[in-house]
Amino acid sequence: MQQPRIAIIGAGLGGAAAAALLQRAGFSVEVFEQAPAFSRLGAGIHMGPNVLKIFRRLGIEDAVSAISSHPDHWMSRDGETGDYLSRIPLGDFALKEYGAAYVTIHRGDLHELQIGALEPGTIRFGKQLADVRDDGAGVDLFFADGTRSRADIVVGADGINSRIREVLLGPEKPNDSGWVAHRALIRAGDLARTGLEFEPCVKWWSEDRHMMVYYTTARRDEYYFVTGVPHPEWTHEAGSVPSSREEMREAFAGYHPIVQALIDSAGDISKWPLLNRNPLPLWSRGRMVLLGDACHPMKPHMAQGAAMAIEDGAMLARCLAETGLSDHESAFRLYEANRRDRASRVQAVSNANTWLRTQEDPAWVFGYDVFGHPLREGVAA
Ligand SMILES: Cc1cc2nc3c(=O)[nH]c(=O)nc-3n(C[C@H](O)[C@H](O)[C@H](O)COP(=O)(O)OP(=O)(O)OC[C@H]3O[C@@H](n4cnc5c(N)ncnc54)[C@H](O)[C@@H]3O)c2cc1C
């Protein structure tokens, strides 16, 4: 008899984590990714101790740690005066209190390490899922290139415009939050010329906008900013468009000289719409289940969106290992029961953009261990 197979749609940070953890739990997994290949796009990402503990299971914690910046603190500062609003201890404190490091890293470098944790040949690139059909005994997958496949269960890790979400819940565009993010990488050499001092991880705030800034490498030779700025409705077809120093100077007029120096030193600046969705009425049906942005997309202001996708993948693997693939419906209920409250809480805080603006205790996020946490019973069907 053929081994039961799990198909994951999307090899983003969530799908890649789910695949690697399911393989380690002994399942046969195939990942279908629409992109023909992955490249190192210009963006950084925070990874908290809650995720580093999952990377420990995957055997990539040390590799991630070795190429990341390890900030001692998350600083929050007033955008205009530069006054400190909070100093959240990370560094050794995070290691001791939360059980793993807090790092900032280039997103492409992180993704590469996650992909490297998969069994060779796991990802099928250039496979855009067009349709799925669950006939009760299995799921048929139909791809845009005319090919098809069949799996026992399907995990929708296909991001905010998830095709699996659409099949489960019908077509619905995500909400435009009315905000955009500007992103740019900056060479540290260009910063040195300004004579100013740049902190490893700092968020500059004012009433309705902010700029988050941090290093993306262990050598601290690459710095990165990502903003949150109110913006008229997003009318572009593209997922991002080029921005400019002029646009940013206008958006951050009156901000501190350090912020002005960052704008002046930035390389290519891009602009991204911040989209989200209201909590979904269901996370799974039959043989299909959702995770990450396909399930609970959020504004990125807490730097935990990918973390929630990776935690989802880890919890799904844990639940399937607990029940076995033949009882996937119990696994999916257990998974949702153990993820919905946490993901929804993070989604709400992230959308409100209040995280670490003042001196608060982040232990509920960073101290969490997806494999150590006692499992809550799944809700009856
Ligand atoms: C500006 C910004 C900054 C952020 N900063 C952080 C941060 O610091 N920390 C953090 O934790 N999170 C951050 N996030 C959030 C994070 O990027 C997302 O939450 C995360 O990428 C979600 O991962 P995912 O795997 O669920 O989806 P995605 O990363 O969107 O991956 C989905 C994958 O599915 C593929 N796909 C889509 N449709 C199909 C299809 N039909 N067939 C086949 N493949 C398909 C896509 O090509 C993609 O590879 C940020 C987000 C933004 C916008």
The ligand as an SDF file (V2000), in Angstrom:
LIG
                    3D

 53 58  0  0  0  0  0  0  0  0999 V2000
    6.4010   44.5270    6.0000 C   0  0  0  0  0  0  0  0  0  0  0  0
    6.3030   43.2080    6.7400 C   0  0  0  0  0  0  0  0  0  0  0  0
    7.1950   42.9130    7.7740 C   0  0  0  0  0  0  0  0  0  0  0  0
    7.0990   41.7190    8.5210 C   0  0  0  0  0  0  0  0  0  0  0  0
    7.9820   41.4500    9.5350 N   0  0  0  0  0  0  0  0  0  0  0  0
    7.8460   40.2940   10.2630 C   0  0  0  0  0  0  0  0  0  0  0  0
    8.7360   39.9660   11.3480 C   0  0  0  0  0  0  0  0  0  0  0  0
    9.6860   40.7220   11.6520 O   0  0  0  0  0  0  0  0  0  0  0  0
    8.5370   38.8040   12.0540 N   0  0  0  0  0  0  0  0  0  0  0  0
    7.5180   37.9370   11.7300 C   0  0  0  0  0  0  0  0  0  0  0  0
    7.3670   36.8910   12.4030 O   0  0  0  0  0  0  0  0  0  0  0  0
    6.6600   38.2220   10.7150 N   0  0  0  0  0  0  0  0  0  0  0  0
    6.8000   39.3610    9.9740 C   0  0  0  0  0  0  0  0  0  0  0  0
    5.9450   39.6280    8.9430 N   0  0  0  0  0  0  0  0  0  0  0  0
    4.8420   38.6880    8.6660 C   0  0  0  0  0  0  0  0  0  0  0  0
    5.2770   37.5340    7.8330 C   0  0  0  0  0  0  0  0  0  0  0  0
    5.9460   37.9710    6.6800 O   0  0  0  0  0  0  0  0  0  0  0  0
    4.0940   36.6550    7.4290 C   0  0  0  0  0  0  0  0  0  0  0  0
    3.2130   36.4870    8.4990 O   0  0  0  0  0  0  0  0  0  0  0  0
    4.6420   35.2960    7.0020 C   0  0  0  0  0  0  0  0  0  0  0  0
    5.4450   35.4340    5.8540 O   0  0  0  0  0  0  0  0  0  0  0  0
    3.5230   34.3060    6.7370 C   0  0  0  0  0  0  0  0  0  0  0  0
    4.1020   33.0870    6.3420 O   0  0  0  0  0  0  0  0  0  0  0  0
    3.2560   32.0320    5.5310 P   0  0  0  0  0  0  0  0  0  0  0  0
    4.1760   30.8880    5.2940 O   0  0  0  0  0  0  0  0  0  0  0  0
    1.9570   31.7890    6.2120 O   0  0  0  0  0  0  0  0  0  0  0  0
    2.8730   32.7610    4.1570 O   0  0  0  0  0  0  0  0  0  0  0  0
    3.7950   33.3670    3.0190 P   0  0  0  0  0  0  0  0  0  0  0  0
    5.1040   33.7950    3.5300 O   0  0  0  0  0  0  0  0  0  0  0  0
    2.9590   34.3670    2.3070 O   0  0  0  0  0  0  0  0  0  0  0  0
    4.0620   32.1310    2.0500 O   0  0  0  0  0  0  0  0  0  0  0  0
    3.0590   31.6150    1.2040 C   0  0  0  0  0  0  0  0  0  0  0  0
    3.7380   30.8100    0.0910 C   0  0  0  0  0  0  0  0  0  0  0  0
    2.7200   30.1690   -0.6640 O   0  0  0  0  0  0  0  0  0  0  0  0
    2.9850   30.3290   -2.0470 C   0  0  0  0  0  0  0  0  0  0  0  0
    1.6790   30.2600   -2.7480 N   0  0  0  0  0  0  0  0  0  0  0  0
    0.6750   31.1630   -2.6760 C   0  0  0  0  0  0  0  0  0  0  0  0
   -0.3680   30.7580   -3.4320 N   0  0  0  0  0  0  0  0  0  0  0  0
    0.0020   29.5710   -3.9760 C   0  0  0  0  0  0  0  0  0  0  0  0
   -0.6540   28.6540   -4.8570 C   0  0  0  0  0  0  0  0  0  0  0  0
   -1.9070   28.8710   -5.3210 N   0  0  0  0  0  0  0  0  0  0  0  0
   -0.0030   27.5160   -5.2200 N   0  0  0  0  0  0  0  0  0  0  0  0
    1.2610   27.2730   -4.7500 C   0  0  0  0  0  0  0  0  0  0  0  0
    1.9300   28.1150   -3.9240 N   0  0  0  0  0  0  0  0  0  0  0  0
    1.2970   29.2440   -3.5430 C   0  0  0  0  0  0  0  0  0  0  0  0
    3.6710   31.6860   -2.1400 C   0  0  0  0  0  0  0  0  0  0  0  0
    4.4360   31.8270   -3.3260 O   0  0  0  0  0  0  0  0  0  0  0  0
    4.5290   31.6840   -0.8780 C   0  0  0  0  0  0  0  0  0  0  0  0
    5.8000   31.1040   -1.0890 O   0  0  0  0  0  0  0  0  0  0  0  0
    6.0640   40.7910    8.1850 C   0  0  0  0  0  0  0  0  0  0  0  0
    5.1810   41.0730    7.1100 C   0  0  0  0  0  0  0  0  0  0  0  0
    5.2970   42.2580    6.3840 C   0  0  0  0  0  0  0  0  0  0  0  0
    4.3170   42.5450    5.2490 C   0  0  0  0  0  0  0  0  0  0  0  0
  1  2  1  0
  2  3  1  0
  2 52  2  0
  3  4  2  0
  4  5  1  0
  4 50  1  0
  5  6  2  0
  6  7  1  0
  6 13  1  0
  7  8  2  0
  7  9  1  0
  9 10  1  0
 10 11  2  0
 10 12  1  0
 12 13  2  0
 13 14  1  0
 14 15  1  0
 14 50  1  0
 15 16  1  0
 16 17  1  0
 16 18  1  0
 18 19  1  0
 18 20  1  0
 20 21  1  0
 20 22  1  0
 22 23  1  0
 23 24  1  0
 24 25  2  0
 24 26  1  0
 24 27  1  0
 27 28  1  0
 28 29  2  0
 28 30  1  0
 28 31  1  0
 31 32  1  0
 32 33  1  0
 33 34  1  0
 33 48  1  0
 34 35  1  0
 35 36  1  0
 35 46  1  0
 36 37  1  0
 36 45  1  0
 37 38  2  0
 38 39  1  0
 39 40  1  0
 39 45  2  0
 40 41  1  0
 40 42  2  0
 42 43  1  0
 43 44  2  0
 44 45  1  0
 46 47  1  0
 46 48  1  0
 48 49  1  0
 50 51  2  0
 51 52  1  0
 52 53  1  0
M  END
$$$$
